[in-house]
Each structure stands twice: as C-alpha cells, then as structure tokens.
C-alpha cells in the first residue's frame, strides 16, 4: 500500500483524497484512495476535455466536505446522538430530571435543616444541588448515549442503512420498558448519592466538621468498580427500554451486575462501607453489629442474582 503525502505541488484531487483517507482506518485507506481517484478522474473526463481544472474543481465541490465523505465511507455518525436514539435519550433524561433530581435535592435540603442552617442557606444548597447534579446527569447520560451511537449497535440496525427486514419479530413489552426506566432511575440515583455525599459532605458534626457518610478510603479503590458497574447497568437498562433484549445483552448485564455487587459485598464483609468518623459521631460510639453487614451482603447478592436470572429469562422469551 502506497503512502499518501500532502505537498505544495499536489493537485486538488491529491489534496482532497488525502483529507478523506487520513480520517479512515488504516486498512481501508488504500482502497478508498484508489476508488476516489478513479471516480474523480472518470467524472472530470465525462465533462469534456475543455478546462479540466475547472471541471475538477466543480466535481470536488459536488462531492462535498471531505470530513463528511470520510464519515460516510467509515459508516461513522457525525451527530453526537442520532435520530434513532434521540427519543429514548429525551425520555430517560426526563425521568432523571423529574424523578431522581428532586429526591436528591430534597434529601440535601432535609440534611441542611437538620444541621440547623437558615432558610437562605437551605435554599442556596438546594439550588446548588439542582445545578450541579442536573449538569452531571445531563453530561453522563449524553456520554452514555453518544457511546451507544458510535458502537453501531442501535435499535433496528447495526452499521448499515435501515430496512424493513431489520424490524424485530416482537416489540419491547410495555411492562419491561417501565421496569427498565425504573432501573435507570434507581441506578442513576445511587450514582448521584455516592458522588454527592463525597463532594458535598452533607453530614456536619457539632464542631462544624463536614464528613463523608461513606468511607473516604473507598475512593482509592473499591468505589470505582462499584460506580463502573452502576454506569453499565444504567446503560444497559437504557438499551433494554428501547429495543429487544437479547442473550448477549443479558450477559453484559450480568457482568455489570457483578462489577457492582461483588466489590460492594466485599466492602460490607470487611465493614468498610461507612466512614468511621461519621458512625462515631452519629451513634455516639455504638458499634454496628456484624450481622447487619452479613445480612446486607447476602441481600445484595440475592438481589443481584435475581436481576441476572430475570434478564436472562427476558432474553429467552
């Protein structure tokens, strides 16, 4: 495969081809370059021998922006979220902003009131929670849907143009869609609460010290697979709400469930979930019994296993 170089003496065709193929995967560049050169040459020749440079410019103008042409060759979307996913994106964003965000904001306000803060501080804290958490929800949901858009695994099509042959044999049942939206809201709420309690440190001691409720040491390790698992579950529930559920997606869901549940169970087993300083101040030194953590760990495993089984049943049906 010959390499393409841009030079000051290159023709318009040379420069155009380079601009297209440099945005292509390496293994496609040679074939695309040859095809483009042949197409341009044939089109220019078909317009007659007179003024070939003018004809060349006209042909390249009609072919359009090389960025767009490269995207068409590579079947790569230029939109952040395309029309195929946009309705689901709007629905999920509505659920997050209308259901999850008010709950977190209300909890923040209640904690501020319990801390003895004034009306102005409570309102200011609530407004800050709305702005910061709302922005994070919009940003993370947009990132998730942009990744789905670029994966090529969109509802009804994988890569190429949609045809009626791509219609599934069965639709997504309404009850499954509702359960998936509830799953998105619940897992997104957990993510928001974990991040919020770490950044806002909502608990305040009598001495005025603000504390995380979860152990700050988790942010050096175990919290990251837990958050990654939750993000995976949000993504898969979003897909589950808008397309037919398959065994492949169920397997990915099982992986996300394991990434979330297993580290959490380990943290509960070692009694490292809550901030010791928070527990000491909140319960006056009372030690949480071991059976609480054991029951919590078993409960997490049972719920996660039940969710995995349910999703594989949905795929089989």
Secondary structure, DSSP 8 states (H G I E B T S, - for coil): -------TT--HHHHHHHHHHTTS-HHHHHHHHHHHHHHHHHHHHHT-STTHHHHHHHHHHHH--HHHHHHHHHT---SSS-HHHHHHHHHHHHHIIIIIHHHHHHHHHHHHHHTT--HHHHHHHHHHHHHHHHHHHHHHHHHHHHHHHHHTEETTEESS---GGGS-SS---HHHHHHHHHHHHHHHHHHHHHHHHHHH--EE-TTS-EE-SB-GGGGGTHHHHHHHHHHHHHHHHHHHHHS---HHHHHHHHHHHHHHHHHHHHHHHTT-SB-HHHHHHHTTT----HHHHHHHHHHHHHHHHHHHHHHHHHHH-
